[in-house]
Amino acid sequence: MEQIEEKEIKTSPLATRGGSNSAKNRLFDEDRAVHDWYRFVLSFPPHLVRDYLGKWGVDGHKRVLDPFCGTGTTVVECKKHGIPSIGVEANPTSHFTATTKVNWSVCPKEILRTAREVMQTAQAQIQQEPLCFRTLPHDATILLLKDSVSPLPLHKVLVLRECIEQRGDKSRFPHLWLALAKTAVETASNLKFGPEVGIGKNKQDAPVLEAWYRTLEGIVADIESMHDLAPIPATMIHADARHMHQLIPNCSIDAVFTSPPYPNEKDYSRITRLETVLLEFARDKKELRQIKKGLLRSNTRNVYKEDDDDDWVRDFPVVQALANAIESRRIELGKTSGFERLYGRVTKLYFGGMARHLADIRPLLRPGARLGYVVGDQASYLRVMIRTGEVLAEIAESLGYKVMSIDLFRTRLATATREMLREEVVVLEWQGMQ
């Protein structure tokens, strides 16, 4: 196998900030406003965005792009500091979440007034239907992890959902819907995250309505405190990060800060599955498949026959060497499942997809634009080590970017190999087409 060239690693001051590894990725108490409305379990922390934008001199006269926006950490942090931003996200649940989290131009009193009316109606209906639990349609139910929510808490969530629907759709009262999603996961469900999603203790009952209303009280308080920053532009686009350059004006982006998926076996759509079903972004397998097809290929559960991102790295030796090493290990170990046979291919599709993305955004960048990609080492595929940051840096260099540094953010312990894996920020600069 061809050896992966070792690049010089420059450690930024972030490597020592915050003490322990867990502290470095923690949501600080002073950052909870807005970020805490709903936070993806694998999100990077707001202080990481702040540190890099500050170091790069990004202010209100510049524009920031997050092409893998998730639930909006970068765009929310930009808005909080008066910096215009654009977020792009393919997962409809995450896109809805981020869009709502930067929507501060609403009337707080109307939100709470409507919430009180919804709660009263829902309480009355729950009291009238004590023995007749509502359920999801079969096609939606089979999308969920088994036992992810117990009958009574689900019944309460569905009654609450119907009462919110009677007041208006997700475009009219998005904050009510976002609070529903958070309450369903954190209060009603049996889900646990660590960071894999699994099933925890069975909750026979849960204070769904009370938790939902408390969440909205917190949202309203944050909106009131952020009132003066409401006009700061924060545009959300529902699109695939590999095909988005026509949606954003050329030469309009001064900085990029983002965290794409890592090449591993985490099905990112699975982590938000309950919310996706309850918000009706996926009502059956066909709609779920359409969502997955718009995501970067990073796990074997969203690989399709017609995928061609691997063409972008067909002549890239490091990626081919990794894929060959994974396939050789599979044969050596006698692994024959359908998923295991895809490990080599998904590795090529992942890095090919990232190459396609980096090529796609070049017209959007102003000369001198700085880019930060938060990525992590992985050994999910039969324990073959993938140094994601190093490979991504080489791909970026081949596409005309200048690699400024690969900064250590934190380390984490691999469950399977017990090795220390690096999480890094790959820092690039775009100097313009030569």
N, C-alpha and C positions, 0 to 999 in steps of 0.2 A: 504494500500500500504506500502511496506517495505520502511523505511526511507533511504535516501542516506546519507551515513556517510560523515561528514564534515572533510576534510583534512586541515592540516595546510597550509596556503598560505604564501609563502615567496615572498616579493616584491623585485624585483631587482632594481638597479639604473635606469634601463630603464623606470620605472614607472614615474620618474620625468623628464626625458630627453625630451627636445623639447617643453616644455610648454603644450599647449592644446592638446587634443586628436587628432585633425586633423593634428597638426604639427608632432605628433609622427609617423603618417603613411604617411607623405609627402615625396615626392622625393626631396631631397635637391638639390639646384642648382649645387653644386660641384659633385653630383652623376649622373648628366644627361647623361654624355658620355656613349654611348652604351645602357645603361638601357632605354634611351628615344627613341631608334629606334622604339620600339613598346612595350607598357606596358599594361598588362591585368589590367582591372579596379580594380580587387580585390587583386592585388599583395601586398605583404608586402614590406617594404622599405629596400633598400640596407644597411642602417646603422644598422638595426637590425641584419643582417647576420654578419656584421663587429664586432659588439659588442660581440656577442657570440663566434665567432671564436677566437677573441682576448683573451677573458676571458679563453677560453679552451686551449690556447697556440698552436693553429693550425697554422702551417707555411708550407713552400714549401716542407718540407720533409714528409708531411702527405697528405692523400687523403680524400676529402669530397664527400658525396653522398646526392643528393636531389631526393628522390623517387617520389615526386609529383612536378615535376620541373616547370610546367606551362610555362611561357614565359622566364624563365631563370634567375631570380634575383640572386639565390644562385651561379649558375655556372659562371655567368658574374662577380659577385663580387669576387669570388675565383680567376678567371683568372686575374682580375685587380690587385690582390695582390700576384700573383705568386704561387698560391696554386692549385695543380692538383685536378680535380673534375670529377664527373660523374652525369649526370642528366637523370632521367627516366620519360617519359611522355607518356600517352596513347592517348591524343587528338592529332591528326596529325597536326592540325593547330598550336597548341602551341609547339609541338615537332619541327616543321619546323622553327618556330620563334626562339626558343632557340638555335637550331643548327646554324642558320644564325648569331645570336648575338655573338656567340663565334668563328666565322670564321673571323679571322683577317689576314689570310695568303692569301690575294688577292691583286691584283694590283689596287690601287686607281685610277690611270690615266685611266686604261681600263674601270673601272666602269663608270666614268664620260664621257669618249668618247662614250661608247655604249649608255649611257643615252641620250646624246645629239642627237645621230642618231635616237634613238627610238622616242624622242620627236618631231623631225622634221617630221618624217614619220607620227606620230599620228596627228600632227597639220594639215598636208596636207589632211589626210583622213577625219578628222572632218569637214574641210572646204568644202570638196567635197560632204559630206553627211548631209547637214543641216536639211533635212526634213525626213530622213529615219533613225529613231532611232533603234539601236540594242537592243535586249532584251535577257534575259536568257531563256533557254528551260523551258517548263512548269514544268517538274519534279523538276527542281532546284528552280524555282520561288516560288513554294508552300512551300519550306523549310524556306523562309525568313519571317520575321515579315511584315505584311501588311504595305505598304507605307514606308518601311525602307529606300528606295532610290528613288528619282524622276527620270522620264524618261531621261532628258537631262544629268544630272550627271552620271547616269548609262551608257548611251550611250558612254560618254567620257571614263569611266573606262573600258568598254569592248573593245573599240578601242585601248586603251593603252595596255590592256592585250594581244590583238592579236599581236601588234607590238613587245611586249617583247617576246612572244612565238616564233616569227620569228627569234629572236636572239639566242634562246636556252631555254631549259627547266629549272625547278627550281633548278636542281643540278649544272647547268653551271653558271647562274647569280642569285643566291639566293637573293642577296641584292636588285636587281631590283624588285623582286617579293615581298619581305618584305615591301619595300616602297610602292608598289601598295596596299597591304593590309592595311597599316596604312592610306594612303590617302583615300581609299574607305570609311573607318570608320570615320575618323576625318574631312575630307573635303567634300566628296561627299554625305555621307548619311544623313538621317534625324534622326539618332539614338541619344538617350541621355542616360546617365548612372548616377544612383544616389543612391546606386550602382546597382539597378535593371535596366535592359535594357528596354527602352520604345521608343516611337516615339515623337520627338520634332518638331521644326519648319520646315515646308516644304521648302526645297531649290530647287527653280526652276532651278538654274544654280549654278555651282561651278568651281573654278579655278583648275581643277583636274591636268592637266599637270604641271602647275607651282608649285603646292604644292608637287607633286611627285618628281620633280627635286630638290626642296629645301631640301626635306628629304634626298635625296641621297647625296647632298652636305654636310649635317651634318654627315651622315654615313662615308663618305670618310674622312672628317676631323678627326673623332674619330679613324678610322683605322690608319691614319698616326700618330696620337699621341700615339697609343698603339702598334706601330710597334715592339718594343723590347720585348713585352709580348706575341706576336703571338705564339711562340713555346710552351707556357705553356699548358699542356694537359687539354682539356675539352671535355669529351666524352659524346655524347647524344645517348640515347637508346630509341627506340619507343616500349614501353611495358607497361603492366598493373602492377602497383606497388604491387599487391597481388600475382603475379606470375613472379618473376624476378631473383630469386637467382641463376639460372643456367646461367645467362647472365653476371655475374660479378664474378671475382675470389674470392674464399673463403679467409677469414681473410685478406682483402685488404682495408677495410674502417676504418678510424680513427675517423670520425665525420659525423653526419647526421644533416642537417638543412633544414627544409621543412615546408610547410603549406598545409595539405590535405584539401579537401572540408569539410565544416561543415555540420552537419545534419539539413537541412532546405529545403525549396522548391525552391531554386535557381537551375535552370537547367543550369549548367556551359557551356554546348554545345550551348545553346541559346545565351549566351553573345558573343560568337565568330562566330555566324552563318553566318553573311555576308561574313567574310573572308574565312570561310570554303567552302562556295559555290563558291566564286570568284576564289579561289585557286584550286578548283575542287577536294577537299578531300572528299566531299559528293555531288553527283550529283542527288541523289534521296533519297526517304525515306529508302530504303533498306540499302544504304551505310551509312546513318545517324544512323540507328539502330545499325549497326555493330560498329560504333564509340562509341555509348552510352554503349554498352555491355562490352566494355573494361574499363569503368570508375568505380571507387568506387561508390557503391550505396549510394547516399546522398539526393536524392529527388525522388518523386513518378513517375517522367517521365522517369526514367531508371530502373524500377523494372520489372523483368521478371519471368515467372512461374518457370523456371528451376533454379533460383538463390538459392544458398545454403550457403551463407556466414553466415546466422543466426545460422547455426549449431555450429559455433565457440563460441557462447555466450548462447547456450541453457541452460547451467547450471550456468550462471552468474547472480546472483540475482538482481543486480542493473539495468542491462539492461532490464531484464524481467519485473521488477517493473515499469520502465519508459514506456515500451510498453503497459503494462496493464493499467497504468494511462491514457495514451493517448486514448486507446480504450474505457475505461470507460467514459472519457470526451466526446468522440464522441457520444456514446449511450445516455448520459445524455442530450446533446444538440440536438439530433435528426439529426445528420449529416449523410447523406446517399450516397453522391457522390462516384464514384469509387476511386478518388484520396484520399478522406478522409478516406475511408476504408483501405487504404494502409499505413496510417501514423504510426501505430504501427509496421507494418512489416518492413518499410524502416528504422525505428530506430534500429531494431535488425540487419538488413542487414548492416547498416552503421558501427556499432560497431563490428559486426562480421567480416566485411571486414578489419577494422583496426587491429583486432586481427590476422587475417590471414596474413596481411602485416607484422606486427611486428614479427610474427613467421617466416615468409619467409626470412627476412633479417638477422636473427641471425647468420647463417654461414658466412656471409660476413664481420662481425664486428670483429675487433681486440679487445682483452681484454683491458678494460679501455676506449673503445670508448664512446664518449659523443653524445647524440642525443637531438635535440630541435625540438619540434612540436608546431607550432603556430596554435592554435585553439580558438574557441569562443563559449561562451554560446549561446543557441538558445531557442526560444519559438515559433517557427513557427507552431508547431503542436498543434493547439487548446489551445495555451497559457500554455501548460505544460512545465515547465522550464527544459532544458537539460543542465547540467553543464558538458560540453564536456570535458574540461581539467581534471576534477576530475575523470570522468568515464574512460577516456583514461589512466590515470595514474594507476588506479586499474587494468585495463586489462594488461598493460605493466608489472606490478608487478607480476601478475599471470603467466606471460610468462618468468620470470627470470630476468627482468630488475630491476635495483635499481632506485627508484624515488628520484632524487636529490632535486627538487624544482618544484613549479608551480608558475612562475613569472608573475606578472601583466604587460602586455604591455600597454593596454589602455582600456578605457570603451567606450561604445556607447549606445545610447538610443534606446530601442526597439520600433518600430513604433506602434505595436498593443497594448502592455501592458504598455508602457511608463516607463518600468523598465530599470535600468542601467545594461547592459550586459557586462561581462568581456571578453576581449581578452587576452589570456595568452600564455606563452611559457612553455610547459611541458618539463622539462629537465630530461633526463634519462641517466643511465650509464649501459653499458654492461660489465659484469665482466667475461664472458665466461660461458660455460655450466658446471654445477656442477656435 
